[in-house]
């Protein structure tokens, strides 16, 4: 209960009251749930912009080539498989 009352200073009375109403409407009576509702309603902070030097930039950007990965997935029977598994490798 003290945790909920403490958030009135940072989030405001109307926000805390709305969060409590939502929790009671959902049938939950936990302070942790009310604090979670308040945290979800807060506006996300803007991400920090990091300036990157030109020396760290990619010279050749990678291209998405799914065919290359498909060629790596070709069916082959590894040597460590038991002999009975090698016979049924026609799948």
SVG drawing of the C-alpha trace seen along z (x, -y; Angstrom):
<svg xmlns="http://www.w3.org/2000/svg" viewBox="-15 -14 53 65">
<polyline fill="none" stroke="black" stroke-width="0.4" points="0.0,0.0 2.9,-2.4 4.4,-1.6 1.2,-2.7 0.9,-5.9 4.5,-6.7 3.8,-6.6 1.3,-9.4 4.3,-11.8 5.8,-10.7 2.7,-9.6 0.0,-11.8 -3.2,-11.0 -5.4,-10.5 -3.0,-7.9 -2.8,-5.9 -6.5,-6.1 -7.1,-4.8 -4.5,-2.0 -6.3,-1.0 -9.6,-1.0 -8.3,1.2 -6.8,3.7 -10.0,3.8 -12.1,4.2 -9.9,7.2 -10.3,8.7 -6.6,8.2 -5.8,6.7 -2.0,6.7 0.3,3.7 2.7,5.3 0.0,5.5 -1.0,1.8 2.7,0.8 3.0,2.8 -0.1,1.1 1.5,-2.3 4.8,-1.3 3.1,-0.2 1.3,-3.5 4.4,-5.7 5.7,-7.1 8.9,-5.3 12.1,-7.3 13.8,-8.2 16.7,-5.9 20.2,-7.4 21.7,-8.3 25.3,-7.2 27.5,-8.9 29.6,-6.3 32.8,-7.3 33.3,-6.6 36.0,-4.0 33.4,-1.8 30.8,-1.9 30.4,1.0 32.1,0.7 30.0,3.5 26.6,3.9 25.5,7.5 22.7,8.6 20.0,11.1 20.6,14.2 18.4,17.0 19.6,19.3 23.1,19.3 21.7,20.5 19.5,23.1 22.6,24.5 24.2,25.0 21.1,27.0 21.4,29.6 20.7,33.1 23.8,35.2 24.3,38.1 26.9,37.4 29.6,40.0 28.6,40.4 25.1,41.6 24.4,45.3 24.4,47.5 20.7,48.1 20.1,44.3 22.3,44.0 20.2,46.5 17.1,44.4 18.7,41.1 16.5,40.8 14.0,38.4"/>
</svg>
